[in-house]
């Protein structure tokens, strides 16, 4: 994959290769417990 800089991007450009990743509920809660200081967000 070639390096692409912001200036190289034109309106309508599409990248055909991407990785999909499905985030699990448990991962979201674990992230929130580690980084979010307000416990009501994961209540």
LINPEGI-V881963 format. One record per helix or strand of 3 or more residues. SS is the DSSP state (a for helix, b for strand). FROM is the first residue (numbers start at 1). TO is the last residue. If there is no record, write none. Layout:
BEGIN
ss from to
SS FROM TO
SS FROM TO
END
This chain:
BEGIN
ss from to
a 6 8
a 25 35
a 39 42
END
